[in-house]
Amino acid sequence: MKNLVLLVFAVMICSTVNAELIGVGSFGRLGKAPSGSGMILELGVGSLGGSVNDGNGNSFDMKGNGVSMDLALGYRKAFTPYVAWDIVKLRAFAQISDLGSTITPQLLTALRGTTPVLFANAKIYASAGLGYGYVIDPDAGGLCYELQAGIDFTPNIYLGFVFSAQKFKQEEYYSGNNYDFNYNYTFTGLRVGFKF
């Protein structure tokens, strides 16, 4: 975890140094960064799902009981009007009826592509993110990723479909035997985002 935090800080420092060069040469006027950079807030609603494999060939499907939500806060840096990088995104998803045992915080970085304006100032976007996530109950962490696609209604408001997954492994000891459980939590839903 310490290495992950150091990596995030190093990326942020490199990105800020690179901001000095934005606008030089083919990017346009000196010192003018693309207008798509800023803080982002994303709110989602959907459902949880997933599967568990006990290492002995037995697999169990997990289905959420009710509505789930997700919340993300981060910083997006635009390189061009069509390509942006979500440098750091802190997000969490959980089932509303069982918030304590299903909350899953994640730290991600993502790349985002946007089309030119298609109609009425709207654009289509897609993004893919990768990072580290932690599941509070059963107290384990691992690789997480998310895929997102939707419509930018304005430069500051967007709505899209999101699929997010959290993978982790946990070793359990039952009746004199060790079992390796491989978990795969998923969140599928709609997400509205705001850029400030």
Backbone as JSON Lines, residues from 0, in Angstrom:
{"i":0,"aa":"M","n":[0.82,-1.18,0.0],"ca":[0.0,0.0,0.0],"c":[0.87,1.26,0.0]}
{"i":1,"aa":"K","n":[1.99,1.2,0.75],"ca":[2.9,2.34,0.81],"c":[3.48,2.64,-0.57]}
{"i":2,"aa":"N","n":[3.82,1.58,-1.32],"ca":[4.36,1.75,-2.67],"c":[3.32,2.35,-3.61]}
{"i":3,"aa":"L","n":[2.05,1.96,-3.44],"ca":[0.99,2.5,-4.26],"c":[0.81,3.99,-4.02]}
{"i":4,"aa":"V","n":[0.86,4.42,-2.77],"ca":[0.73,5.84,-2.43],"c":[1.89,6.62,-3.02]}
{"i":5,"aa":"L","n":[3.12,6.09,-2.91],"ca":[4.28,6.76,-3.49],"c":[4.17,6.86,-5.01]}
{"i":6,"aa":"L","n":[3.64,5.82,-5.65],"ca":[3.46,5.85,-7.09],"c":[2.46,6.94,-7.49]}
{"i":7,"aa":"V","n":[1.36,7.06,-6.76],"ca":[0.36,8.08,-7.06],"c":[0.97,9.47,-6.93]}
{"i":8,"aa":"F","n":[1.74,9.72,-5.87],"ca":[2.39,11.02,-5.69],"c":[3.39,11.3,-6.8]}
{"i":9,"aa":"A","n":[4.14,10.3,-7.23],"ca":[5.12,10.49,-8.31],"c":[4.41,10.84,-9.61]}
{"i":10,"aa":"V","n":[3.3,10.18,-9.89],"ca":[2.54,10.46,-11.1],"c":[1.99,11.88,-11.06]}
{"i":11,"aa":"M","n":[1.49,12.31,-9.9],"ca":[0.95,13.66,-9.78],"c":[2.05,14.71,-9.98]}
{"i":12,"aa":"I","n":[3.23,14.46,-9.45],"ca":[4.35,15.41,-9.61],"c":[4.76,15.48,-11.07]}
{"i":13,"aa":"C","n":[4.9,14.32,-11.74],"ca":[5.27,14.31,-13.15],"c":[4.22,15.02,-14.0]}
{"i":14,"aa":"S","n":[2.96,14.83,-13.65],"ca":[1.88,15.47,-14.4],"c":[1.92,16.98,-14.25]}
{"i":15,"aa":"T","n":[2.23,17.47,-13.06],"ca":[2.3,18.92,-12.84],"c":[3.48,19.52,-13.58]}
{"i":16,"aa":"V","n":[4.6,18.82,-13.6],"ca":[5.75,19.3,-14.35],"c":[5.41,19.34,-15.83]}
{"i":17,"aa":"N","n":[4.7,18.33,-16.32],"ca":[4.31,18.29,-17.72],"c":[3.34,19.41,-18.06]}
{"i":18,"aa":"A","n":[2.57,19.9,-17.08],"ca":[1.61,20.99,-17.33],"c":[2.32,22.25,-17.8]}
{"i":19,"aa":"E","n":[3.58,22.43,-17.43],"ca":[4.34,23.58,-17.89],"c":[4.55,23.54,-19.4]}
{"i":20,"aa":"L","n":[4.57,22.33,-19.97],"ca":[4.85,22.18,-21.39],"c":[3.6,22.19,-22.26]}
{"i":21,"aa":"I","n":[2.42,22.06,-21.64],"ca":[1.18,22.07,-22.41],"c":[1.04,23.41,-23.1]}
{"i":22,"aa":"G","n":[0.7,23.4,-24.35],"ca":[0.52,24.63,-25.09],"c":[1.73,25.01,-25.92]}
{"i":23,"aa":"V","n":[2.87,24.35,-25.72],"ca":[4.06,24.65,-26.5],"c":[4.01,23.84,-27.79]}
{"i":24,"aa":"G","n":[4.43,24.42,-28.9],"ca":[4.5,23.69,-30.16],"c":[3.13,23.46,-30.76]}
{"i":25,"aa":"S","n":[2.8,22.19,-31.03],"ca":[1.57,21.87,-31.74],"c":[0.32,21.96,-30.89]}
{"i":26,"aa":"F","n":[0.45,22.17,-29.58],"ca":[-0.73,22.23,-28.73],"c":[-1.45,23.57,-28.8]}
{"i":27,"aa":"G","n":[-0.83,24.6,-29.31],"ca":[-1.53,25.89,-29.41],"c":[-0.74,26.99,-28.74]}
{"i":28,"aa":"R","n":[-1.45,27.97,-28.16],"ca":[-0.8,29.12,-27.54],"c":[-0.01,28.7,-26.3]}
{"i":29,"aa":"L","n":[1.08,29.37,-26.06],"ca":[1.94,29.08,-24.93],"c":[1.19,29.26,-23.62]}
{"i":30,"aa":"G","n":[1.26,28.25,-22.73],"ca":[0.68,28.35,-21.41],"c":[-0.8,28.05,-21.34]}
{"i":31,"aa":"K","n":[-1.45,27.71,-22.45],"ca":[-2.88,27.44,-22.46],"c":[-3.11,25.93,-22.47]}
{"i":32,"aa":"A","n":[-3.59,25.39,-21.36],"ca":[-3.89,23.97,-21.28],"c":[-5.28,23.7,-21.85]}
{"i":33,"aa":"P","n":[-5.55,22.48,-22.35],"ca":[-6.89,22.15,-22.81],"c":[-7.91,22.35,-21.69]}
{"i":34,"aa":"S","n":[-9.14,22.72,-22.08],"ca":[-10.14,23.12,-21.08],"c":[-10.79,21.97,-20.34]}
{"i":35,"aa":"G","n":[-10.45,20.73,-20.62],"ca":[-11.12,19.6,-19.98],"c":[-10.55,19.16,-18.66]}
{"i":36,"aa":"S","n":[-9.59,19.89,-18.07],"ca":[-8.99,19.49,-16.8],"c":[-9.82,20.01,-15.63]}
{"i":37,"aa":"G","n":[-9.81,19.24,-14.52],"ca":[-10.5,19.69,-13.31],"c":[-10.88,18.53,-12.41]}
{"i":38,"aa":"M","n":[-11.47,18.88,-11.28],"ca":[-11.95,17.89,-10.32],"c":[-13.21,17.22,-10.86]}
{"i":39,"aa":"I","n":[-13.39,15.94,-10.52],"ca":[-14.59,15.23,-10.96],"c":[-15.29,14.6,-9.76]}
{"i":40,"aa":"L","n":[-16.6,14.56,-9.84],"ca":[-17.45,13.89,-8.84],"c":[-18.4,13.01,-9.62]}
{"i":41,"aa":"E","n":[-18.45,11.72,-9.28],"ca":[-19.31,10.77,-9.98],"c":[-20.21,10.05,-8.98]}
{"i":42,"aa":"L","n":[-21.5,9.93,-9.31],"ca":[-22.48,9.24,-8.48],"c":[-23.16,8.18,-9.33]}
{"i":43,"aa":"G","n":[-23.22,6.96,-8.82],"ca":[-23.81,5.87,-9.59],"c":[-24.83,5.09,-8.8]}
{"i":44,"aa":"V","n":[-25.74,4.45,-9.52],"ca":[-26.72,3.57,-8.91],"c":[-26.83,2.33,-9.79]}
{"i":45,"aa":"G","n":[-26.92,1.16,-9.14],"ca":[-26.94,-0.09,-9.9],"c":[-27.1,-1.27,-8.98]}
{"i":46,"aa":"S","n":[-26.42,-2.37,-9.31],"ca":[-26.51,-3.58,-8.5],"c":[-25.15,-4.25,-8.37]}
{"i":47,"aa":"L","n":[-24.98,-4.98,-7.26],"ca":[-23.76,-5.74,-7.01],"c":[-23.96,-7.17,-7.48]}
{"i":48,"aa":"G","n":[-22.87,-7.8,-7.82],"ca":[-22.9,-9.2,-8.21],"c":[-21.51,-9.77,-8.03]}
{"i":49,"aa":"G","n":[-21.28,-10.93,-8.6],"ca":[-19.95,-11.51,-8.52],"c":[-19.99,-13.01,-8.34]}
{"i":50,"aa":"S","n":[-18.81,-13.55,-8.05],"ca":[-18.69,-14.99,-7.85],"c":[-17.56,-15.3,-6.88]}
{"i":51,"aa":"V","n":[-17.62,-16.49,-6.29],"ca":[-16.59,-16.99,-5.39],"c":[-16.21,-18.38,-5.84]}
{"i":52,"aa":"N","n":[-14.91,-18.66,-5.91],"ca":[-14.4,-19.98,-6.25],"c":[-13.59,-20.45,-5.06]}
{"i":53,"aa":"D","n":[-13.89,-21.66,-4.55],"ca":[-13.22,-22.14,-3.34],"c":[-11.91,-22.88,-3.59]}
{"i":54,"aa":"G","n":[-11.42,-22.92,-4.8],"ca":[-10.16,-23.57,-5.1],"c":[-10.29,-25.06,-5.33]}
{"i":55,"aa":"N","n":[-11.45,-25.64,-5.07],"ca":[-11.69,-27.07,-5.3],"c":[-12.63,-27.3,-6.48]}
{"i":56,"aa":"G","n":[-12.78,-26.3,-7.31],"ca":[-13.66,-26.43,-8.46],"c":[-15.09,-26.02,-8.17]}
{"i":57,"aa":"N","n":[-15.4,-25.63,-6.95],"ca":[-16.75,-25.2,-6.61],"c":[-16.86,-23.69,-6.78]}
{"i":58,"aa":"S","n":[-17.86,-23.26,-7.52],"ca":[-18.06,-21.84,-7.77],"c":[-19.46,-21.44,-7.31]}
{"i":59,"aa":"F","n":[-19.57,-20.28,-6.7],"ca":[-20.84,-19.79,-6.19],"c":[-21.08,-18.39,-6.73]}
{"i":60,"aa":"D","n":[-22.28,-18.14,-7.23],"ca":[-22.64,-16.81,-7.69],"c":[-23.14,-15.99,-6.52]}
{"i":61,"aa":"M","n":[-22.79,-14.72,-6.55],"ca":[-23.24,-13.79,-5.51],"c":[-24.14,-12.76,-6.19]}
{"i":62,"aa":"K","n":[-25.28,-12.5,-5.6],"ca":[-26.17,-11.49,-6.14],"c":[-26.52,-10.52,-5.03]}
{"i":63,"aa":"G","n":[-26.52,-9.25,-5.36],"ca":[-26.89,-8.24,-4.38],"c":[-28.37,-8.28,-4.06]}
{"i":64,"aa":"N","n":[-28.72,-7.88,-2.86],"ca":[-30.12,-7.83,-2.43],"c":[-30.57,-6.39,-2.43]}
{"i":65,"aa":"G","n":[-30.87,-5.85,-3.59],"ca":[-31.36,-4.5,-3.64],"c":[-30.44,-3.55,-4.38]}
{"i":66,"aa":"V","n":[-30.67,-2.28,-4.16],"ca":[-29.97,-1.22,-4.87],"c":[-28.6,-0.98,-4.27]}
{"i":67,"aa":"S","n":[-27.64,-0.75,-5.14],"ca":[-26.27,-0.42,-4.72],"c":[-25.93,0.96,-5.26]}
{"i":68,"aa":"M","n":[-24.95,1.59,-4.66],"ca":[-24.53,2.91,-5.11],"c":[-23.02,2.97,-5.21]}
{"i":69,"aa":"D","n":[-22.54,3.95,-5.97],"ca":[-21.11,4.17,-6.01],"c":[-20.85,5.67,-6.05]}
{"i":70,"aa":"L","n":[-19.72,6.06,-5.49],"ca":[-19.33,7.46,-5.37],"c":[-17.85,7.56,-5.68]}
{"i":71,"aa":"A","n":[-17.47,8.56,-6.49],"ca":[-16.06,8.73,-6.85],"c":[-15.71,10.21,-6.84]}
{"i":72,"aa":"L","n":[-14.5,10.49,-6.41],"ca":[-13.95,11.84,-6.42],"c":[-12.54,11.74,-6.97]}
{"i":73,"aa":"G","n":[-12.18,12.64,-7.9],"ca":[-10.85,12.54,-8.5],"c":[-10.46,13.79,-9.24]}
{"i":74,"aa":"Y","n":[-9.35,13.68,-9.99],"ca":[-8.85,14.78,-10.79],"c":[-8.6,14.3,-12.21]}
{"i":75,"aa":"R","n":[-9.15,15.03,-13.18],"ca":[-8.98,14.7,-14.59],"c":[-8.09,15.74,-15.25]}
{"i":76,"aa":"K","n":[-7.11,15.26,-16.01],"ca":[-6.2,16.14,-16.75],"c":[-6.41,15.88,-18.23]}
{"i":77,"aa":"A","n":[-6.79,16.92,-18.96],"ca":[-7.01,16.81,-20.41],"c":[-5.71,17.1,-21.15]}
{"i":78,"aa":"F","n":[-5.36,16.24,-22.1],"ca":[-4.19,16.46,-22.93],"c":[-4.59,17.11,-24.25]}
{"i":79,"aa":"T","n":[-5.72,16.72,-24.78],"ca":[-6.31,17.31,-25.98],"c":[-7.81,17.38,-25.72]}
{"i":80,"aa":"P","n":[-8.57,17.97,-26.63],"ca":[-10.03,17.95,-26.44],"c":[-10.63,16.55,-26.5]}
{"i":81,"aa":"Y","n":[-9.86,15.55,-26.94],"ca":[-10.39,14.2,-27.12],"c":[-9.77,13.15,-26.21]}
{"i":82,"aa":"V","n":[-8.68,13.46,-25.53],"ca":[-8.0,12.49,-24.67],"c":[-7.74,13.12,-23.3]}
{"i":83,"aa":"A","n":[-8.13,12.39,-22.25],"ca":[-7.91,12.88,-20.88],"c":[-7.46,11.71,-20.02]}
{"i":84,"aa":"W","n":[-6.85,12.05,-18.91],"ca":[-6.35,11.07,-17.95],"c":[-6.94,11.39,-16.59]}
{"i":85,"aa":"D","n":[-7.68,10.46,-16.02],"ca":[-8.11,10.58,-14.63],"c":[-6.92,10.15,-13.79]}
{"i":86,"aa":"I","n":[-6.13,11.12,-13.38],"ca":[-4.87,10.84,-12.71],"c":[-5.09,10.0,-11.47]}
{"i":87,"aa":"V","n":[-6.0,10.45,-10.64],"ca":[-6.33,9.68,-9.45],"c":[-7.83,9.77,-9.23]}
{"i":88,"aa":"K","n":[-8.44,8.63,-8.92],"ca":[-9.87,8.58,-8.65],"c":[-10.08,7.69,-7.42]}
{"i":89,"aa":"L","n":[-10.58,8.27,-6.36],"ca":[-10.92,7.52,-5.16],"c":[-12.41,7.25,-5.21]}
{"i":90,"aa":"R","n":[-12.78,5.98,-5.23],"ca":[-14.19,5.64,-5.34],"c":[-14.54,4.5,-4.41]}
{"i":91,"aa":"A","n":[-15.82,4.33,-4.18],"ca":[-16.32,3.23,-3.36],"c":[-17.68,2.83,-3.87]}
{"i":92,"aa":"F","n":[-17.97,1.53,-3.81],"ca":[-19.33,1.08,-4.09],"c":[-19.78,0.19,-2.96]}
{"i":93,"aa":"A","n":[-21.1,0.16,-2.73],"ca":[-21.67,-0.63,-1.65],"c":[-23.15,-0.85,-1.89]}
{"i":94,"aa":"Q","n":[-23.67,-1.88,-1.27],"ca":[-25.11,-2.14,-1.31],"c":[-25.76,-1.32,-0.2]}
{"i":95,"aa":"I","n":[-26.78,-0.58,-0.51],"ca":[-27.38,0.34,0.45],"c":[-27.93,-0.39,1.67]}
{"i":96,"aa":"S","n":[-28.56,-1.55,1.48],"ca":[-29.17,-2.27,2.6],"c":[-28.15,-2.94,3.52]}
{"i":97,"aa":"D","n":[-26.9,-3.12,3.06],"ca":[-25.87,-3.79,3.86],"c":[-24.56,-3.02,3.7]}
{"i":98,"aa":"L","n":[-24.6,-1.75,4.04],"ca":[-23.47,-0.85,3.78],"c":[-22.18,-1.29,4.47]}
{"i":99,"aa":"G","n":[-22.26,-1.73,5.72],"ca":[-21.07,-2.07,6.5],"c":[-20.25,-3.2,5.93]}
{"i":100,"aa":"S","n":[-20.89,-4.25,5.44],"ca":[-20.12,-5.41,4.98],"c":[-19.86,-5.42,3.48]}
{"i":101,"aa":"T","n":[-20.48,-4.51,2.72],"ca":[-20.27,-4.54,1.27],"c":[-19.48,-3.34,0.75]}
{"i":102,"aa":"I","n":[-19.08,-2.41,1.6],"ca":[-18.36,-1.23,1.11],"c":[-16.99,-1.64,0.58]}
{"i":103,"aa":"T","n":[-16.66,-1.12,-0.58],"ca":[-15.42,-1.48,-1.27],"c":[-14.74,-0.22,-1.79]}
{"i":104,"aa":"P","n":[-13.81,0.37,-1.03],"ca":[-13.07,1.54,-1.53],"c":[-12.01,1.12,-2.55]}
{"i":105,"aa":"Q","n":[-11.78,1.99,-3.54],"ca":[-10.82,1.71,-4.6],"c":[-10.04,2.97,-4.95]}
{"i":106,"aa":"L","n":[-8.8,2.8,-5.34],"ca":[-7.96,3.88,-5.85],"c":[-7.58,3.52,-7.27]}
{"i":107,"aa":"L","n":[-8.0,4.35,-8.25],"ca":[-7.85,4.02,-9.66],"c":[-7.18,5.14,-10.43]}
{"i":108,"aa":"T","n":[-6.66,4.79,-11.58],"ca":[-6.25,5.74,-12.6],"c":[-6.88,5.27,-13.9]}
{"i":109,"aa":"A","n":[-7.3,6.22,-14.76],"ca":[-8.06,5.84,-15.95],"c":[-7.72,6.72,-17.14]}
{"i":110,"aa":"L","n":[-7.86,6.16,-18.33],"ca":[-7.75,6.92,-19.57],"c":[-9.15,7.09,-20.15]}
{"i":111,"aa":"R","n":[-9.38,8.28,-20.74],"ca":[-10.72,8.63,-21.23],"c":[-10.61,9.2,-22.63]}
{"i":112,"aa":"G","n":[-11.42,8.68,-23.54],"ca":[-11.47,9.19,-24.9],"c":[-12.84,9.77,-25.2]}
{"i":113,"aa":"T","n":[-12.88,10.86,-25.95],"ca":[-14.13,11.54,-26.28],"c":[-14.17,11.81,-27.78]}
{"i":114,"aa":"T","n":[-15.34,11.67,-28.37],"ca":[-15.51,11.96,-29.8],"c":[-15.68,13.47,-30.0]}
{"i":115,"aa":"P","n":[-15.57,13.94,-31.24],"ca":[-15.95,15.32,-31.51],"c":[-17.46,15.5,-31.26]}
{"i":116,"aa":"V","n":[-17.94,16.73,-31.23],"ca":[-19.36,17.01,-30.99],"c":[-20.19,16.32,-32.06]}
{"i":117,"aa":"L","n":[-21.2,15.56,-31.62],"ca":[-22.06,14.82,-32.55],"c":[-23.38,15.54,-32.8]}
{"i":118,"aa":"F","n":[-24.05,15.97,-31.72],"ca":[-25.33,16.67,-31.85],"c":[-25.57,17.5,-30.6]}
{"i":119,"aa":"A","n":[-26.09,18.69,-30.77],"ca":[-26.49,19.57,-29.65],"c":[-25.43,19.66,-28.56]}
{"i":120,"aa":"N","n":[-24.19,19.82,-28.93],"ca":[-23.07,19.95,-27.99],"c":[-22.76,18.66,-27.22]}
{"i":121,"aa":"A","n":[-23.34,17.52,-27.62],"ca":[-23.12,16.25,-26.93],"c":[-22.01,15.46,-27.62]}
{"i":122,"aa":"K","n":[-21.27,14.72,-26.8],"ca":[-20.18,13.87,-27.29],"c":[-20.33,12.49,-26.66]}
{"i":123,"aa":"I","n":[-19.77,11.48,-27.31],"ca":[-19.73,10.13,-26.73],"c":[-18.35,9.93,-26.13]}
{"i":124,"aa":"Y","n":[-18.29,9.29,-24.96],"ca":[-17.01,9.03,-24.31],"c":[-16.91,7.57,-23.89]}
{"i":125,"aa":"A","n":[-15.7,7.13,-23.68],"ca":[-15.42,5.8,-23.12],"c":[-14.16,5.93,-22.28]}
{"i":126,"aa":"S","n":[-14.12,5.18,-21.17],"ca":[-12.93,5.2,-20.33],"c":[-12.67,3.81,-19.76]}
{"i":127,"aa":"A","n":[-11.42,3.58,-19.42],"ca":[-11.0,2.32,-18.8],"c":[-10.03,2.66,-17.69]}
{"i":128,"aa":"G","n":[-10.27,2.08,-16.51],"ca":[-9.43,2.37,-15.35],"c":[-8.92,1.1,-14.7]}
{"i":129,"aa":"L","n":[-7.82,1.25,-13.97],"ca":[-7.16,0.13,-13.31],"c":[-6.61,0.64,-11.99]}
{"i":130,"aa":"G","n":[-6.65,-0.2,-10.96],"ca":[-6.13,0.24,-9.67],"c":[-6.15,-0.86,-8.62]}
{"i":131,"aa":"Y","n":[-6.2,-0.42,-7.36],"ca":[-6.2,-1.32,-6.21],"c":[-7.45,-1.05,-5.39]}
{"i":132,"aa":"G","n":[-8.11,-2.11,-4.98],"ca":[-9.31,-1.98,-4.17],"c":[-9.22,-2.82,-2.91]}
{"i":133,"aa":"Y","n":[-10.04,-2.48,-1.95],"ca":[-10.02,-3.16,-0.66],"c":[-11.45,-3.45,-0.22]}
{"i":134,"aa":"V","n":[-11.72,-4.67,0.16],"ca":[-13.04,-5.07,0.64],"c":[-12.99,-5.12,2.16]}
{"i":135,"aa":"I","n":[-13.85,-4.33,2.81],"ca":[-13.85,-4.24,4.27],"c":[-14.15,-5.58,4.92]}
{"i":136,"aa":"D","n":[-15.19,-6.27,4.44],"ca":[-15.53,-7.59,4.98],"c":[-15.52,-8.56,3.81]}
{"i":137,"aa":"P","n":[-14.52,-9.36,3.64],"ca":[-13.68,-10.11,4.55],"c":[-12.26,-9.58,4.74]}
{"i":138,"aa":"D","n":[-12.01,-8.3,4.71],"ca":[-10.71,-7.71,5.02],"c":[-9.61,-8.21,4.06]}
{"i":139,"aa":"A","n":[-9.8,-7.9,2.77],"ca":[-8.84,-8.33,1.76],"c":[-8.85,-7.32,0.61]}
{"i":140,"aa":"G","n":[-7.76,-7.31,-0.16],"ca":[-7.67,-6.37,-1.27],"c":[-7.04,-7.01,-2.48]}
{"i":141,"aa":"G","n":[-7.1,-6.28,-3.6],"ca":[-6.52,-6.79,-4.83],"c":[-6.81,-5.88,-6.0]}
{"i":142,"aa":"L","n":[-6.59,-6.41,-7.18],"ca":[-6.76,-5.67,-8.43],"c":[-8.21,-5.28,-8.64]}
{"i":143,"aa":"C","n":[-8.42,-4.05,-9.14],"ca":[-9.77,-3.63,-9.52],"c":[-9.68,-2.92,-10.87]}
{"i":144,"aa":"Y","n":[-10.76,-2.93,-11.59],"ca":[-10.82,-2.22,-12.86],"c":[-12.24,-1.74,-13.11]}
{"i":145,"aa":"E","n":[-12.37,-0.76,-14.02],"ca":[-13.69,-0.3,-14.4],"c":[-13.71,0.09,-15.87]}
{"i":146,"aa":"L","n":[-14.85,-0.12,-16.5],"ca":[-15.1,0.26,-17.87],"c":[-16.34,1.15,-17.87]}
{"i":147,"aa":"Q","n":[-16.3,2.23,-18.64],"ca":[-17.39,3.2,-18.61],"c":[-17.6,3.76,-20.02]}
{"i":148,"aa":"A","n":[-18.85,3.94,-20.41],"ca":[-19.17,4.56,-21.7],"c":[-20.46,5.33,-21.56]}
{"i":149,"aa":"G","n":[-20.54,6.47,-22.25],"ca":[-21.75,7.26,-22.14],"c":[-21.71,8.51,-22.99]}
{"i":150,"aa":"I","n":[-22.46,9.53,-22.55],"ca":[-22.61,10.78,-23.29],"c":[-22.21,11.96,-22.42]}
{"i":151,"aa":"D","n":[-21.36,12.82,-22.96],"ca":[-21.06,14.12,-22.34],"c":[-22.14,15.08,-22.85]}
{"i":152,"aa":"F","n":[-23.08,15.46,-21.99],"ca":[-24.14,16.39,-22.4],"c":[-23.61,17.81,-22.54]}
{"i":153,"aa":"T","n":[-22.71,18.17,-21.63],"ca":[-22.03,19.46,-21.67],"c":[-20.57,19.17,-21.32]}
{"i":154,"aa":"P","n":[-19.68,20.14,-21.4],"ca":[-18.3,19.88,-20.99],"c":[-18.17,19.51,-19.5]}
{"i":155,"aa":"N","n":[-19.22,19.76,-18.7],"ca":[-19.12,19.52,-17.26],"c":[-20.09,18.49,-16.71]}
{"i":156,"aa":"I","n":[-21.0,17.94,-17.52],"ca":[-21.98,16.95,-17.04],"c":[-22.01,15.79,-18.01]}
{"i":157,"aa":"Y","n":[-21.93,14.57,-17.47],"ca":[-21.98,13.38,-18.33],"c":[-22.75,12.26,-17.63]}
{"i":158,"aa":"L","n":[-23.27,11.34,-18.42],"ca":[-24.04,10.2,-17.93],"c":[-23.6,8.98,-18.71]}
{"i":159,"aa":"G","n":[-23.4,7.86,-18.0],"ca":[-22.93,6.68,-18.71],"c":[-23.19,5.39,-17.96]}
{"i":160,"aa":"F","n":[-22.94,4.31,-18.64],"ca":[-23.02,2.96,-18.1],"c":[-21.65,2.58,-17.56]}
{"i":161,"aa":"V","n":[-21.61,1.95,-16.39],"ca":[-20.33,1.57,-15.78],"c":[-20.35,0.1,-15.38]}
{"i":162,"aa":"F","n":[-19.23,-0.56,-15.58],"ca":[-19.0,-1.9,-15.07],"c":[-17.69,-1.84,-14.29]}
{"i":163,"aa":"S","n":[-17.75,-2.21,-13.02],"ca":[-16.57,-2.18,-12.16],"c":[-16.4,-3.53,-11.49]}
{"i":164,"aa":"A","n":[-15.17,-4.0,-11.39],"ca":[-14.9,-5.31,-10.78],"c":[-13.78,-5.2,-9.77]}
{"i":165,"aa":"Q","n":[-13.9,-5.98,-8.72],"ca":[-12.9,-6.05,-7.65],"c":[-12.53,-7.51,-7.45]}
{"i":166,"aa":"K","n":[-11.27,-7.84,-7.65],"ca":[-10.8,-9.22,-7.48],"c":[-9.9,-9.29,-6.25]}
{"i":167,"aa":"F","n":[-10.03,-10.37,-5.48],"ca":[-9.12,-10.59,-4.37],"c":[-9.16,-12.05,-3.97]}
{"i":168,"aa":"K","n":[-8.14,-12.44,-3.23],"ca":[-7.99,-13.84,-2.8],"c":[-7.88,-13.86,-1.28]}
{"i":169,"aa":"Q","n":[-8.49,-14.86,-0.69],"ca":[-8.44,-15.01,0.77],"c":[-8.25,-16.48,1.12]}
{"i":170,"aa":"E","n":[-7.37,-16.73,2.07],"ca":[-7.13,-18.1,2.53],"c":[-7.89,-18.33,3.83]}
{"i":171,"aa":"E","n":[-8.63,-19.42,3.88],"ca":[-9.42,-19.77,5.07],"c":[-9.04,-21.17,5.54]}
{"i":172,"aa":"Y","n":[-9.16,-21.39,6.83],"ca":[-8.85,-22.69,7.43],"c":[-10.14,-23.24,8.04]}
{"i":173,"aa":"Y","n":[-10.64,-24.37,7.47],"ca":[-11.86,-25.0,7.97],"c":[-11.61,-26.48,8.18]}
{"i":174,"aa":"S","n":[-11.99,-27.0,9.33],"ca":[-11.96,-28.43,9.64],"c":[-10.65,-29.1,9.24]}
{"i":175,"aa":"G","n":[-9.54,-28.46,9.56],"ca":[-8.22,-29.02,9.29],"c":[-7.74,-28.86,7.85]}
{"i":176,"aa":"N","n":[-8.47,-28.15,7.02],"ca":[-8.09,-27.96,5.61],"c":[-7.95,-26.48,5.3]}
{"i":177,"aa":"N","n":[-6.98,-26.17,4.43],"ca":[-6.83,-24.8,3.94],"c":[-7.59,-24.66,2.62]}
{"i":178,"aa":"Y","n":[-8.31,-23.56,2.49],"ca":[-9.05,-23.27,1.27],"c":[-8.64,-21.9,0.77]}
{"i":179,"aa":"D","n":[-8.4,-21.8,-0.52],"ca":[-8.12,-20.51,-1.16],"c":[-9.38,-20.06,-1.88]}
{"i":180,"aa":"F","n":[-9.99,-19.0,-1.38],"ca":[-11.19,-18.45,-2.0],"c":[-10.8,-17.31,-2.92]}
{"i":181,"aa":"N","n":[-11.23,-17.38,-4.17],"ca":[-11.02,-16.32,-5.15],"c":[-12.34,-15.59,-5.35]}
{"i":182,"aa":"Y","n":[-12.36,-14.31,-5.0],"ca":[-13.58,-13.5,-5.07],"c":[-13.52,-12.59,-6.29]}
{"i":183,"aa":"N","n":[-14.67,-12.31,-6.85],"ca":[-14.81,-11.34,-7.92],"c":[-16.11,-10.57,-7.67]}
{"i":184,"aa":"Y","n":[-16.01,-9.38,-7.1],"ca":[-17.16,-8.51,-6.87],"c":[-17.35,-7.64,-8.1]}
{"i":185,"aa":"T","n":[-18.59,-7.39,-8.49],"ca":[-18.86,-6.5,-9.61],"c":[-19.94,-5.48,-9.25]}
{"i":186,"aa":"F","n":[-19.84,-4.32,-9.85],"ca":[-20.88,-3.29,-9.75],"c":[-21.24,-2.91,-11.17]}
{"i":187,"aa":"T","n":[-22.53,-2.96,-11.49],"ca":[-23.03,-2.58,-12.81],"c":[-24.12,-1.56,-12.62]}
{"i":188,"aa":"G","n":[-24.05,-0.45,-13.33],"ca":[-25.08,0.55,-13.16],"c":[-24.91,1.78,-14.04]}
{"i":189,"aa":"L","n":[-25.7,2.79,-13.73],"ca":[-25.63,4.08,-14.4],"c":[-24.91,5.06,-13.5]}
{"i":190,"aa":"R","n":[-24.12,5.93,-14.12],"ca":[-23.33,6.89,-13.34],"c":[-23.45,8.28,-13.96]}
{"i":191,"aa":"V","n":[-23.72,9.28,-13.13],"ca":[-23.72,10.67,-13.57],"c":[-22.44,11.31,-13.02]}
{"i":192,"aa":"G","n":[-21.81,12.14,-13.84],"ca":[-20.55,12.76,-13.43],"c":[-20.59,14.26,-13.64]}
{"i":193,"aa":"F","n":[-19.84,14.96,-12.77],"ca":[-19.72,16.4,-12.83],"c":[-18.24,16.76,-12.81]}
{"i":194,"aa":"K","n":[-17.84,17.69,-13.68],"ca":[-16.45,18.18,-13.68],"c":[-16.47,19.63,-13.27]}
{"i":195,"aa":"F","n":[-15.6,19.97,-12.31],"ca":[-15.55,21.34,-11.75],"c":[-14.28,22.04,-12.2]}
